[in-house]
């Protein structure tokens, strides 16, 4: 089978899936052509992209769009010549979904039941195309290492408003008023278009006098090593698809807590979710006060959740089989 892959955003959630595609099929990536001419540059580039994308669709039996975004919007307006499967993570729902001709898409993978509900409410006539396959991680790359509890709290994300790192610093300051031994580890670099937020978080730490309690790491190239220094991982965003970093943390042996973003209950037990800073700090203090044996049991329970429900070895197979089905249906049409 000739399998095309269209991806222009991050590969962070796709490496294992692409490797599985390539191991089973003749796999090729779409590369956007760019024409560098001063006159008519925008319109000419748009024409060339559509022409090359049309050729790419014709050449392959199926094309997988890792993000339901611009390339899918363009491809969905072209004559249908192959099976088309896409994956919708989160942001595409608010930026691209209304620009896509969903009649041309054979299957759409959503990463949570919350996203299934949201898509179905917006496009009920296409609900039958949805397949919920959660985000997933490698449970061999992310594995636990012995660490006695030392009060190390961590968050790993792009530093931007949706992730609510500023609010987490404020909660952490309140936590220290109750127990001053904790440390906060902030991993992740400055997000494009949100440099002022990144700077504001740094200034807040300085104003609150937390320089010796908060550590900034910038971009973390090897998260599997970074998690080994964290006891409690916090997901503090107000909106997610099905966030991968808590899965990585859980697989790495961290205790994990999450703000109650829509779908968080699909990732963590309800007893690990909170709405307010006071609730977050109460959960942290409760875990810190538990015995070492209880901590080990909790961490093992969370890793078991990842191994059973969010193992990339299962996810990559399910996605590949879905693409194969779409290719077979296109050939029969």
Backbone torsions as a table, in degrees:
resi	resn	phi	psi	omega
1	UNK	NA	136.1	174.7
2	UNK	-90.8	118.8	-174.6
3	UNK	-118.9	123.0	176.4
4	UNK	-99.3	148.7	178.5
5	UNK	-127.7	128.9	178.1
6	UNK	-117.7	116.3	-179.9
7	UNK	-151.7	127.6	176.5
8	UNK	-126.0	-14.5	175.5
9	UNK	-89.9	-162.3	-175.0
10	UNK	-61.5	147.8	173.6
11	UNK	-93.9	6.0	-170.9
12	UNK	-54.8	-30.5	-175.3
13	UNK	-108.5	14.6	-165.2
14	UNK	-127.1	-11.5	-172.1
15	UNK	-56.6	-50.4	-177.3
16	UNK	-66.5	-36.2	179.6
17	UNK	-65.9	-44.5	179.6
18	UNK	-63.8	-42.0	179.0
19	UNK	-61.4	-37.2	177.6
20	UNK	-68.2	-41.0	174.4
21	UNK	-54.8	-51.6	-174.8
22	UNK	-65.8	-28.7	-179.9
23	UNK	-73.4	-21.3	-175.1
24	UNK	-112.5	-19.8	-173.6
25	UNK	-142.9	162.7	172.7
26	UNK	-72.8	107.2	-168.5
27	UNK	-115.5	135.0	179.5
28	UNK	-137.1	146.2	177.6
29	UNK	-97.0	143.8	171.2
30	UNK	-81.0	129.1	178.1
31	UNK	-116.0	119.5	-177.4
32	UNK	-66.1	122.1	176.8
33	UNK	-77.3	149.4	179.0
34	UNK	-129.5	125.9	177.0
35	UNK	-103.6	121.0	-176.8
36	UNK	-101.2	82.6	175.7
37	UNK	-127.3	137.0	-176.2
38	UNK	-66.3	-33.6	-177.3
39	UNK	-92.3	137.5	177.2
40	UNK	54.6	29.5	-172.8
41	UNK	-57.4	-48.8	-176.6
42	UNK	-64.4	-48.9	-178.2
43	UNK	-67.6	-37.3	179.7
44	UNK	-66.6	-43.8	177.4
45	UNK	-60.4	-42.8	179.6
46	UNK	-61.5	-41.2	178.9
47	UNK	-64.2	-43.5	-178.2
48	UNK	-66.3	-40.4	178.7
49	UNK	-62.0	-46.1	179.3
50	UNK	-61.7	-41.2	-179.9
51	UNK	-63.7	-44.9	-178.5
52	UNK	-70.9	-34.5	178.6
53	UNK	-68.5	-39.6	176.4
54	UNK	-60.6	-42.8	177.8
55	UNK	-64.1	-39.6	179.9
56	UNK	-63.4	-42.7	179.8
57	UNK	-64.7	-41.3	-179.8
58	UNK	-66.9	-32.3	-175.0
59	UNK	-75.6	-24.1	-172.9
60	UNK	-108.6	153.0	175.9
61	UNK	-76.8	-31.2	176.0
62	UNK	-151.0	151.8	175.6
63	UNK	-128.3	131.3	177.6
64	UNK	-105.2	125.8	178.4
65	UNK	-103.3	108.3	-176.9
66	UNK	-64.9	-28.3	175.9
67	UNK	-124.5	132.1	178.5
68	UNK	-81.3	68.9	-170.9
69	UNK	-129.5	-138.3	-168.2
70	UNK	-60.9	-46.0	-177.9
71	UNK	-64.1	-37.0	176.6
72	UNK	-67.3	-40.3	177.8
73	UNK	-59.3	-43.3	178.2
74	UNK	-66.3	-48.0	-176.5
75	UNK	-63.6	-34.7	-176.8
76	UNK	-69.4	-15.1	178.2
77	UNK	-93.2	-6.0	-178.4
78	UNK	-92.6	162.0	176.3
79	UNK	-56.0	137.4	-176.8
80	UNK	-80.9	120.3	-177.5
81	UNK	-128.2	-0.5	-178.4
82	UNK	-157.4	172.1	173.1
83	UNK	-71.3	143.6	-179.0
84	UNK	-131.5	122.7	178.1
85	UNK	-127.0	137.8	179.6
86	UNK	-132.3	160.7	174.9
87	UNK	-120.8	129.4	178.7
88	UNK	-107.8	119.0	-177.5
89	UNK	-90.8	-64.4	179.8
90	UNK	-160.3	-64.9	-169.0
91	UNK	-63.5	-27.4	-178.6
92	UNK	-60.3	-29.9	-179.2
93	UNK	-60.0	-31.6	-174.3
94	UNK	-102.2	-14.3	-175.5
95	UNK	-112.1	-37.5	-170.1
96	UNK	-120.3	-21.6	-168.8
97	UNK	-55.5	-39.8	-178.1
98	UNK	-75.1	-10.7	-179.4
99	UNK	-96.2	-3.0	-175.3
100	UNK	-98.3	136.8	173.1
101	UNK	-83.9	94.3	-173.9
102	UNK	-68.8	-15.6	175.6
103	UNK	-61.2	-28.0	-176.4
104	UNK	-84.5	-11.9	-175.0
105	UNK	-95.5	126.7	-177.5
106	UNK	-78.9	-44.5	179.7
107	UNK	-141.8	143.6	176.0
108	UNK	-124.7	119.7	176.8
109	UNK	-86.2	124.3	171.7
110	UNK	-110.8	150.9	-169.5
111	UNK	-94.3	-1.3	178.7
112	UNK	-157.7	161.2	174.9
113	UNK	-67.9	-30.3	176.7
114	UNK	-61.8	-41.9	178.2
115	UNK	-70.9	-32.1	174.7
116	UNK	-60.6	-46.1	179.9
117	UNK	-61.5	-42.8	-177.5
118	UNK	-65.2	-44.7	179.5
119	UNK	-66.6	-42.1	-178.2
120	UNK	-62.9	-37.3	178.0
121	UNK	-65.1	-34.3	-178.1
122	UNK	-84.6	-34.6	-175.7
123	UNK	-134.4	66.0	-174.0
124	UNK	-59.6	-29.4	-178.5
125	UNK	-69.8	-13.0	-179.6
126	UNK	-112.8	12.2	-177.2
127	UNK	-61.0	-30.4	-178.8
128	UNK	-67.3	-13.9	179.7
129	UNK	-86.8	-8.7	-173.1
130	UNK	-80.2	139.5	171.7
131	UNK	-131.7	123.2	179.3
132	UNK	-89.3	113.1	173.6
133	UNK	-128.7	112.7	-172.3
134	UNK	-68.3	158.3	168.4
135	UNK	-56.1	158.8	-175.7
136	UNK	-154.5	164.9	-178.5
137	UNK	-136.8	165.5	176.2
138	UNK	-82.0	119.2	-179.2
139	UNK	-83.6	-1.9	171.6
140	UNK	-93.5	-41.5	176.1
141	UNK	-64.5	-41.7	-179.8
142	UNK	-104.8	103.1	-177.1
143	UNK	-136.5	152.5	-174.8
144	UNK	-74.7	149.3	173.7
145	UNK	-130.3	147.3	-177.2
146	UNK	-59.8	132.7	175.9
147	UNK	-156.5	121.5	174.0
148	UNK	-76.6	146.3	-176.3
149	UNK	-60.7	129.5	-179.9
150	UNK	-131.9	9.0	178.0
151	UNK	80.6	27.9	-179.8
152	UNK	-92.6	113.7	-180.0
153	UNK	-103.5	138.2	-176.8
154	UNK	-135.1	152.5	170.0
155	UNK	-140.0	139.0	-178.7
156	UNK	-133.5	115.4	-176.2
157	UNK	-173.1	169.6	166.7
158	UNK	-69.1	136.8	-175.7
159	UNK	-82.2	94.0	-179.8
160	UNK	-146.6	164.0	-170.7
161	UNK	-55.6	-38.9	-177.3
162	UNK	-59.2	-29.5	-177.7
163	UNK	-82.0	-12.4	173.5
164	UNK	55.5	45.6	177.0
165	UNK	-71.4	-37.7	177.1
166	UNK	-55.3	-47.0	-179.9
167	UNK	-65.3	-34.3	178.4
168	UNK	-66.4	-37.2	176.8
169	UNK	-62.4	-41.5	178.0
170	UNK	-62.9	-42.6	177.5
171	UNK	-63.0	-39.5	-179.7
172	UNK	-64.1	-39.8	177.3
173	UNK	-59.5	-43.1	177.9
174	UNK	-65.4	-37.2	178.4
175	UNK	-61.5	-41.0	-178.5
176	UNK	-65.5	-24.1	177.1
177	UNK	-68.2	-23.6	179.2
178	UNK	-94.5	-35.5	179.3
179	UNK	-151.4	108.2	-168.5
180	UNK	-82.6	8.4	-172.7
181	UNK	-92.3	-3.5	-176.5
182	UNK	-77.5	158.6	171.4
183	UNK	-129.5	148.7	179.6
184	UNK	-116.6	124.8	-179.6
185	UNK	-109.3	118.4	-177.0
186	UNK	-112.0	107.2	177.8
187	UNK	-102.0	142.0	178.7
188	UNK	128.3	145.4	-176.6
189	UNK	-95.9	-177.4	179.8
190	UNK	-71.6	126.8	178.6
191	UNK	-82.4	142.0	176.9
192	UNK	-55.4	137.6	177.3
193	UNK	75.8	0.3	-179.8
194	UNK	-128.3	33.3	-179.8
195	UNK	-62.1	-33.0	179.8
196	UNK	-66.9	-34.3	178.2
197	UNK	-67.4	-45.1	178.4
198	UNK	-56.0	-46.5	179.6
199	UNK	-65.8	-36.5	-179.5
200	UNK	-65.0	-37.2	178.2
201	UNK	-63.8	-43.1	178.5
202	UNK	-62.8	-42.6	-179.4
203	UNK	-66.2	-36.3	178.4
204	UNK	-61.8	-43.5	178.5
205	UNK	-59.4	-41.4	179.4
206	UNK	-66.1	-45.5	-177.7
207	UNK	-62.6	-36.0	-178.1
208	UNK	-84.2	-0.7	178.4
209	UNK	67.8	37.8	-175.4
210	UNK	-103.9	15.2	-175.4
211	UNK	-55.7	-31.0	-179.3
212	UNK	-91.9	-1.4	-178.4
213	UNK	-114.5	-14.6	-177.0
214	UNK	-121.3	130.8	179.5
215	UNK	-119.0	127.3	174.2
216	UNK	-99.9	133.9	-177.0
217	UNK	-110.3	-12.7	-173.1
218	UNK	66.2	-157.1	179.6
219	UNK	-61.2	132.0	-179.6
220	UNK	-104.2	106.9	-175.7
221	UNK	-75.0	-30.3	-178.7
222	UNK	-125.2	79.2	-177.4
223	UNK	-61.1	-29.7	180.0
224	UNK	-61.1	-26.4	175.4
225	UNK	-86.7	-37.3	-178.1
226	UNK	-61.6	-40.7	-178.6
227	UNK	-62.5	-22.5	-178.0
228	UNK	-66.6	-16.8	178.2
229	UNK	-97.1	8.3	-174.9
230	UNK	-114.2	134.7	174.0
231	UNK	-92.9	-47.2	-176.4
232	UNK	-124.4	120.2	178.2
233	UNK	-100.0	138.5	-177.4
234	UNK	-121.5	129.1	170.3
235	UNK	-104.5	109.6	-170.1
236	UNK	-113.1	14.0	-176.7
237	UNK	-70.6	164.5	174.1
238	UNK	-99.5	-10.0	178.7
239	UNK	-153.3	132.6	176.5
240	UNK	-143.3	165.6	168.0
241	UNK	-82.0	-83.0	163.4
242	UNK	-146.4	93.8	-163.7
243	UNK	-58.2	133.4	-175.6
244	UNK	-81.3	-36.9	-174.5
245	UNK	-60.4	-36.9	174.0
246	UNK	-63.5	-34.8	176.6
247	UNK	-62.4	-44.8	178.2
248	UNK	-60.5	-42.4	-179.2
249	UNK	-64.9	-44.9	179.6
250	UNK	-62.1	-43.4	178.9
251	UNK	-64.9	-27.4	-178.1
252	UNK	-85.5	1.0	177.0
253	UNK	94.4	19.0	177.2
254	UNK	-93.4	146.9	166.3
255	UNK	-74.0	147.9	-172.7
256	UNK	-136.9	138.9	175.9
257	UNK	-130.9	150.4	-178.6
258	UNK	-142.5	139.8	167.3
259	UNK	-60.0	150.7	-172.5
260	UNK	-81.2	60.3	172.3
261	UNK	-70.1	155.5	-174.9
262	UNK	-60.5	114.8	-177.9
263	UNK	106.7	-8.8	-178.2
264	UNK	-60.7	-29.2	179.9
265	UNK	-68.9	-14.7	175.3
266	UNK	-79.6	-17.5	-177.7
267	UNK	-99.0	-43.3	-173.2
268	UNK	-126.4	153.2	171.8
269	UNK	-59.0	150.0	-177.2
270	UNK	-58.9	-28.2	179.7
271	UNK	-68.9	-8.1	179.3
272	UNK	-103.5	6.2	-176.4
273	UNK	-107.5	150.3	-178.9
274	UNK	-144.4	160.3	175.6
275	UNK	-110.4	-41.5	-174.1
276	UNK	-110.6	163.0	175.1
277	UNK	-60.3	-38.0	179.9
278	UNK	-62.9	-40.5	177.9
279	UNK	-65.6	-41.8	177.4
280	UNK	-58.4	-49.9	-177.1
281	UNK	-65.7	-34.1	176.9
282	UNK	-64.5	-39.6	178.6
283	UNK	-66.9	-40.5	178.1
284	UNK	-63.0	-46.6	-178.6
285	UNK	-66.1	-36.0	178.3
286	UNK	-64.3	-44.8	179.4
287	UNK	-65.7	-42.4	-179.1
288	UNK	-60.8	-32.6	-177.3
289	UNK	-82.7	-9.7	-179.0
290	UNK	-74.0	161.2	-179.8
291	UNK	-70.6	161.5	178.6
292	UNK	-61.6	-35.9	178.3
293	UNK	-64.7	-42.0	177.7
294	UNK	-64.6	-39.9	177.9
295	UNK	-60.9	-44.1	-179.8
296	UNK	-63.1	-39.3	178.2
297	UNK	-64.3	-43.0	-179.8
298	UNK	-63.5	-43.7	-179.3
299	UNK	-65.0	-39.4	178.8
300	UNK	-65.8	-36.8	178.8
301	UNK	-64.7	-41.2	-179.8
302	UNK	-69.3	-39.7	176.7
303	UNK	-63.2	-38.2	179.6
304	UNK	-61.6	-35.8	177.2
305	UNK	-60.5	-45.2	179.9
306	UNK	-64.5	-45.8	-178.6
307	UNK	-60.9	-36.2	-176.2
308	UNK	-84.6	-33.2	-170.5
309	UNK	-117.9	-21.3	-172.8
310	UNK	-130.1	38.7	-179.5
311	UNK	-88.1	121.2	-174.9
312	UNK	-64.2	-23.1	178.5
313	UNK	-63.5	-33.1	175.8
314	UNK	-80.5	-42.6	-177.6
315	UNK	-60.3	-45.7	-177.3
316	UNK	-62.7	-35.7	179.1
317	UNK	-69.1	-43.3	-179.9
318	UNK	-62.7	-40.8	179.7
319	UNK	-68.0	-43.0	179.1
320	UNK	-61.1	-43.6	-179.4
321	UNK	-64.2	-34.2	177.2
322	UNK	-65.5	-41.5	178.5
323	UNK	-67.2	-39.2	177.9
324	UNK	-62.8	-39.4	177.4
325	UNK	-63.6	-41.4	179.7
326	UNK	-65.1	-38.9	177.6
327	UNK	-64.6	-43.7	179.3
328	UNK	-62.8	-40.7	178.8
329	UNK	-66.1	-37.8	179.5
330	UNK	-66.1	-36.5	179.8
331	UNK	-67.9	-31.2	-179.1
332	UNK	-81.2	-19.0	-176.1
333	UNK	-72.4	NA	NA
